[in-house]
Amino acid sequence: MNVDFLTASLPALLITVPLFGAFLTPVCGRFLPNARDAWVILTSIVSSAIAVLLAVQVYAKGTIVYVFGAAPGLGTIPADSGGMPIRILFHIDGFGVFMLISAAIVSFAGILYLTVSQSRRSSRSEFYALYLLLVAGIFGMVSTDDLFNFFVFLEINSLAASALTAYHRNGGLAIEGALKYLIINTVGGLMILFAIGLLYAKYNSLNMAVIASQLSLTTLNLLALILLIAGLATKAGVVPFHFATPDAYSVAPSGVTTLMIVASQAGLYGLFRIIFSVYGSMFTPAAVGWIVIILGVLSMFIGVTMAIPQKDIKRLLSYHAVSQTGYMLLGVGTALAIFDDTTLINTFGRMAMEGGLFHIINHALYKGLLFLAVGAVIYRTGVWNLNQMGGLGHKMKWTMIFFLIGTLAIAGIPPFNGFASKLMIYESTFAFNPAIAVIAMVVSILTLASFMKVFHSVFMGPELPEYANVREVPKRMLAGMAILAVFVIAFGFVPDLTVNILIAPAADALLHQEQYILCVLGGG
Amino acid sequence: MIANLPFVAVALLIGIAFAMILLKYNMIKMIMGLGILEGAVNLFLVALGYRESGIAPIFTNSPANGSAMVMPTVQALTLTNIVIGVATMALMLVFVMLVYKKYGTVDANEMRRLRE
């Protein structure tokens, strides 16, 4: 058990630690109920630390390929296998660690918050166990190189997320939301599995790099691509597959919704991974790029127009989550549409790509912050309806400040992180097609308008007599929000540094398909 | 033709499953549709793995020429998917049960309280 061995096993520990922690939580809750909170927080710290350590390793030494069940240094392809990687591989590159960091920050902030906000509820052990399972599902989805493995983690993700959604029944509403979410995600998951079957039938391998290296564009492969896009877009909650997303987000406990956003983004990760790394150079990118752009514009616009009339504060935030996903698709889709033109990629395509990817982590942070702040308000008042709230800023100053930070970030006001990524998306899409950039700005203005309304009706105004006893939430809940707020501000103040360190490797990983294949098949 | 029969069955089952999911309003029937869809995908996977006169890759059974052994990957996938399917199905039925307790109905049309 030396340090080298542990360092080399980090990709395996990434999954093992949250799974182990999850299944021991009920045991801990049964025999040592007082230590349970400490146990889940510890598990979360360790798994987040592993994710960050992996990121440091990847940024220092490049892509990590981890072969499960092989002696160290044996290589990805066994000598007698005829050139096929038989074992399951984890392939952690710039894009993967970028998602890992986002999941690590958000899951830690979420568990700090939940250990307090759940303290009045029953059967908490199982709740935390499911939360850690969801973390394991996200970590697995963004690191695996095996399509079926990806599907299994996707199902862990969907099952844990819907069970968590239904945890507080809330007169049946939560169960209704969870049921819709689970049914839609199961259909999406089965479409993905069918597509995996189609690809396996043709290439006799489940490894994404192997499939990518042999792929040719046939009708069946195109069908597989369409099924994969549909299935993963369902997971990511993109219009027109967004029906269940607001239903589930709005009824889940707030700390869970925060993590569910990252869980949906893991679907987005899969979408980009399949399009860029597996299909990559195969198709005429313009067509697929335009499909992604149109999905993005639809999500942006429909999301925000549905959000404006909402009375339920969490449902309003959920529709904004759909809308913000559109920005990510727009940025990455623009880069995809000009994928085969190196000059254009260098002039503005790269910036579009980086803007879209930057928006992924920014959205996870500020929307997480908003959900936590709104959850804090609901925790103290027990009210969801915007019209019944008011004047809470007098009593909940810190929550108000955190909500304001999130509001300014989502509306794209400098110097917060939302501004940095949105500016990159505006600039690059304007060079690509001015009309789309205008739509993006209009959506941003509508977002600002909608959030000003929310901020005003929740926190501003005179103190209401029915909230005379409302107090600020406990410190640990504020700490969860503070973690996210610190990153929202930090990423906004040094966007160049963030892009150089975090985003550029992720964009490189997606733009260079040959590197992705080489890491697995190049004898490495 | 006879070799393609499983795939015809898969196509039929998928059609029936989607018809049930999209056209039925009874949640239990929708979930049955999902069960059929899952069965169709499982059948598809297993049918893909069939090779004429292939045998399982067990070392002691290996034939002299060594060419007729089939990797049991798809069987492993199917088995995993059956287990996942059981978990999903159980969770969905529990949800329907609880919704029925609260709302007194399993009709999808009645499950619109979130919209209001």
HADDOCK unambig.tbl for C-alpha pairs under 7 A between the chains (distance, minus, plus):
assign (segid A and resid 159 and name CA) (segid B and resid 88 and name CA) 6.78 0.50 0.50
assign (segid A and resid 171 and name CA) (segid B and resid 102 and name CA) 6.58 0.50 0.50
assign (segid A and resid 172 and name CA) (segid B and resid 99 and name CA) 5.75 0.50 0.50
assign (segid A and resid 172 and name CA) (segid B and resid 102 and name CA) 5.59 0.50 0.50
assign (segid A and resid 173 and name CA) (segid B and resid 113 and name CA) 6.96 0.50 0.50
assign (segid A and resid 173 and name CA) (segid B and resid 114 and name CA) 6.46 0.50 0.50
assign (segid A and resid 175 and name CA) (segid B and resid 95 and name CA) 5.95 0.50 0.50
assign (segid A and resid 175 and name CA) (segid B and resid 99 and name CA) 6.43 0.50 0.50
assign (segid A and resid 176 and name CA) (segid B and resid 99 and name CA) 6.61 0.50 0.50
assign (segid A and resid 176 and name CA) (segid B and resid 111 and name CA) 6.79 0.50 0.50
assign (segid A and resid 179 and name CA) (segid B and resid 92 and name CA) 6.27 0.50 0.50
assign (segid A and resid 179 and name CA) (segid B and resid 95 and name CA) 6.04 0.50 0.50
assign (segid A and resid 190 and name CA) (segid B and resid 38 and name CA) 6.74 0.50 0.50
assign (segid A and resid 194 and name CA) (segid B and resid 41 and name CA) 5.98 0.50 0.50
assign (segid A and resid 197 and name CA) (segid B and resid 45 and name CA) 5.92 0.50 0.50
assign (segid A and resid 201 and name CA) (segid B and resid 48 and name CA) 6.13 0.50 0.50
assign (segid A and resid 247 and name CA) (segid B and resid 114 and name CA) 6.65 0.50 0.50
